[in-house]
């Protein structure tokens, strides 16, 4: 409806009905607000990043001195078997499952954790380029959306654009059903929009070393870089790249967080059961 039409309708509304119209509008507004509140509440009752929230600042250990696994893996894997890892970065809203579809690389680009189109998408890796074993590939890339006006998915990765925040948050964790991986953040910077794993052959040590050298000194005006005690070595180091859009959005650029795998610690083993119930078992029993 055009603004002219709206103005004309308003101009011809009988004055004696103004109070009645205002009351109807008020009642409608209250009803809409109630519906929105109920919908939001219903959404929060579903398994979400809050339900899997981790407290990685003070890791807990069981009586045997083994790190406990804080993710309810059966709930998430029963919900979607493509869930295979969980990333948590302190003081951000990045607290999410990581998925990988067995057939379509970008299946979760515009699908949520339930495979439903729309919404915020999901964090994912591409099966044609990366294994689900995060310590296997020299470079693993996790993709996720940035939204300009909310904190979903990778939106708050942009906290790392602040130099002070970057310096005070040197590492983050990724959990799997059997271990916790610690990553040291090497750099955070804007990069071109080319597909890194398709345009650079990471199986070639020289190509990989050139990429490693670049992430330690990126050609970007928007960057933060951590000075490492030992420079990255393409022969031994494993990198994880969190890739998202820039903020504000630039279709020709991406914002990358590059981190080095520095520790792998086994957690108590959680058997993934068909009925969705967790069972913690002793190491070596799971076959």
C-alpha angles and dihedrals in degrees: 000000000000123000089240091058091047091051092048093051091049092048093053096045110117109252093223089065096052094099092049092050091049090052092050091049091049092050091048092050091051091049093050091048090052092051092049091049092050092047093050091048091050091050091052090053090064119086103277140153088285092057091054094040115148133208102214095161091080109025116203127226128202127232090277091056093252122138112254120231109238099193121094092226098176092055092052099039091047087052092049125353090206089076107101109150143023128219124202125179117186119243093013132087090245098120104128147129119257117223138191124194114218095223113018119056096203098033092124096045090098101011129085127226089281092054092251117145120242128021119085100323117225140266110266149161127218116250095208090061107026138042121224086240098092094198094053106070122061091226125025121183123204115196127206140154128258116211121203098218107032142040102245125133111342097347094112093050081090088075083083090068086078108086094214093049090047093053094047094050106055099158148017138194137241120197129204127179090271109028152019118235120202118209126193112214109237100178146343118207149135116269138175122280096246117124103257098203094046098045097041124052102223091185087071108083093209092051090046092050090051089054091047091051091049095053089054091054109019121188095236136117089213104059145121119195131188118217107234124214088228122024118245114278118207090206096060114010125092118207132202118200122198105203126195143142123286121255113257088032119257114180090206096056143052132204112232132194109196119196135178122226105240104164142019115196122182117232128202105291117252116204111221105227129196094236094053097248119134120234119184110210137182120272112268096027096090110086 
